[in-house]
Amino acid sequence: MTIQLENVSFSYGDTEVLREINLNVESGKVVGFAGLNGAGKSTLLKLLAKRHLPTSGMITFNEIGTVAYVPQEVDEGLVQGLTVIENLMLAIHREKKHVFFSKKKSIEYATQKLSSWNLSLPFLKTVSDCSIYEKQLILIAKALLNDSSLFLFDEPTSSLGKSEKEQFFSFLKVLKKQGKSIVVILHSIEEILSHCDEVVILKNGEINQQSQSKILSKEIIVEKMSSSTFSFNKKRTLQDELAYKFHNINLVDSKPSINIEIKKGEVIVIYGANGNKKSTLAKTLWGDKKSYDLIKEHKTVSIHSPINANKQGIAFVPEDRRKEGIFLHHTIRENVSIHEQGWIKKNLEVVKTNSFIQSLSIFPKDTEKEVIHLSGGNQQKVSIAKWITPNTRCLILDEPLKGVDIYAKQHIFQFIDDFCSNGGCVFYFTNDIEEANVIGDKHFTIVQGELLEGIK
Ligand SMILES: Nc1ncnc2c1ncn2[C@@H]1O[C@H](COP(=O)(O)OP(=O)(O)OP(=O)(O)O)[C@@H](O)[C@H]1O
């Protein structure tokens, strides 16, 4: 399928977010969209997916083929109360009009169709029980199950580990060989350069550059995405003073219990491939799973709830920001001020929110903007800001860079560094080795619920 966009503009209400877009998407090519958070990438993809109609201009599709669209927010594309196989069958019913009444036949059909993609899924698991990376794989499987002619992926690899990412890019190669049209939004410039034939760089709702990837470099892409520059400078120096000891954490009965200590000013990275209980450990430290003993200033407290953990100065930024991290229908200020007690002092809340908007480069810089109207990466930054209170001494961050752009990454690293320079400490959970190496002072790997020293 080929698509042509002529002078396409789009507004949410009075706010114009795409201006005069001219673009051709040809079959047999992978087109990558690049740009900072809020540049308009997802909105442009939604126009191609026919989820939105242009405010002005024209989009021409040269055939009426089916379109496979994988949204950025995984929950948008799945029915939570149904099983994985039921979700897959829903996709097939709608697009191909196959009807399977038997669960067994449905599983046989999906297994056979997905076997050529080497993609196995927990068919009988309810989607709401799936982890975020499993949901991302289900969405990819949904897209692959139909013989669509256009594939639109919005940050499909943001929750995937190294090997899962490689698998996804091998799918793109096959689809390309089959002559499909593919558009993919990626924040990693290395991934864009390695896996896309063409790159469209968006800046403030306009196309700033459209070229073949082979004539681009990382430096050119970064320069075309933003006129400002910002780079992370590690300032903190390790202190020798112990902040906390976390003792007797039992994640898996058959494995040794976990005991871990963290110093003031320290960033401990817990690295692990998906499926190894990385998020379970993060949530346990936050008091949300099993109880454990916390030793602070020579006193031992049993932690068995998040309220308990929070009283000891521990805060948690979850991986699944939409479900657990933010109040979507409240403003940035309300999210950031949620911990304030007593009378509401709006002026003070605005001052505090503005300081987060500055330090985390949240866009738009409007304290009264409802969070649902922010782009994915900016929602992530609000989710981080929401948990920081004057009492926070230990931050637990679970995949904090999911969906954030290259500048925002630097801002978040700087924010962590400043927090630690002021005596805080951080547990940083990630499946990305590069992130782990840049930010961590000490590294552990979690394997099947067991904590091993170093990066394995
Ligand atoms: N539903 C909405 N209502 C109002 N404004 C919106 C809505 N969704 C997005 N916006 C605004 O449109 C602009 C473009 O958002 P979009 O999600 O397309 O950006 P993006 O480039 O995909 O960002 P990200 O990399 O963070 O996902 C942003 O300024 C955002 O605040």
Ligand as a Chemical Component Dictionary entry (heavy atoms), coordinates in Angstrom:
data_LIG
# 
_chem_comp.id                   LIG 
_chem_comp.type                 NON-POLYMER 
_chem_comp.pdbx_formal_charge   0 
_chem_comp.three_letter_code    LIG 
# 
loop_
_chem_comp_atom.comp_id 
_chem_comp_atom.atom_id 
_chem_comp_atom.alt_atom_id 
_chem_comp_atom.type_symbol 
_chem_comp_atom.charge 
_chem_comp_atom.model_Cartn_x 
_chem_comp_atom.model_Cartn_y 
_chem_comp_atom.model_Cartn_z 
_chem_comp_atom.pdbx_ordinal 
LIG N1  N1  N 0 -5.678 13.823 23.276 1  
LIG C1  C1  C 0 -5.000 14.957 23.225 2  
LIG N2  N2  N 0 -5.576 16.146 23.483 3  
LIG C2  C2  C 0 -4.874 17.299 23.424 4  
LIG N3  N3  N 0 -3.571 17.386 23.113 5  
LIG C3  C3  C 0 -2.929 16.243 22.837 6  
LIG C4  C4  C 0 -3.602 14.960 22.899 7  
LIG N4  N4  N 0 -2.703 14.000 22.587 8  
LIG C5  C5  C 0 -1.529 14.640 22.352 9  
LIG N5  N5  N 0 -1.663 15.971 22.510 10 
LIG C6  C6  C 0 -0.622 16.982 22.299 11 
LIG O1  O1  O 0 -0.189 16.880 20.950 12 
LIG C7  C7  C 0 1.220  17.087 20.862 13 
LIG C8  C8  C 0 1.823  15.923 20.085 14 
LIG O2  O2  O 0 1.641  14.734 20.855 15 
LIG P1  P1  P 0 2.099  13.297 20.327 16 
LIG O3  O3  O 0 1.632  12.294 21.310 17 
LIG O4  O4  O 0 1.686  13.160 18.916 18 
LIG O5  O5  O 0 3.693  13.479 20.403 19 
LIG P2  P2  P 0 4.833  12.381 20.230 20 
LIG O6  O6  O 0 5.840  12.986 19.308 21 
LIG O7  O7  O 0 4.257  11.078 19.842 22 
LIG O8  O8  O 0 5.440  12.332 21.701 23 
LIG P3  P3  P 0 6.031  11.072 22.563 24 
LIG O9  O9  O 0 7.386  10.789 22.002 25 
LIG O10 O10 O 0 6.156  11.646 23.942 26 
LIG O11 O11 O 0 5.064  9.958  22.490 27 
LIG C9  C9  C 0 1.722  17.227 22.293 28 
LIG O12 O12 O 0 1.923  18.600 22.554 29 
LIG C10 C10 C 0 0.604  16.705 23.155 30 
LIG O13 O13 O 0 0.573  17.402 24.385 31 
# 
loop_
_chem_comp_bond.comp_id 
_chem_comp_bond.atom_id_1 
_chem_comp_bond.atom_id_2 
_chem_comp_bond.value_order 
_chem_comp_bond.pdbx_ordinal 
LIG N1  C1  SING 1  
LIG C1  N2  SING 2  
LIG C1  C4  DOUB 3  
LIG N2  C2  DOUB 4  
LIG C2  N3  SING 5  
LIG N3  C3  DOUB 6  
LIG C3  C4  SING 7  
LIG C3  N5  SING 8  
LIG C4  N4  SING 9  
LIG N4  C5  DOUB 10 
LIG C5  N5  SING 11 
LIG N5  C6  SING 12 
LIG C6  O1  SING 13 
LIG C6  C10 SING 14 
LIG O1  C7  SING 15 
LIG C7  C8  SING 16 
LIG C7  C9  SING 17 
LIG C8  O2  SING 18 
LIG O2  P1  SING 19 
LIG P1  O3  DOUB 20 
LIG P1  O4  SING 21 
LIG P1  O5  SING 22 
LIG O5  P2  SING 23 
LIG P2  O6  DOUB 24 
LIG P2  O7  SING 25 
LIG P2  O8  SING 26 
LIG O8  P3  SING 27 
LIG P3  O9  DOUB 28 
LIG P3  O10 SING 29 
LIG P3  O11 SING 30 
LIG C9  O12 SING 31 
LIG C9  C10 SING 32 
LIG C10 O13 SING 33 
# 
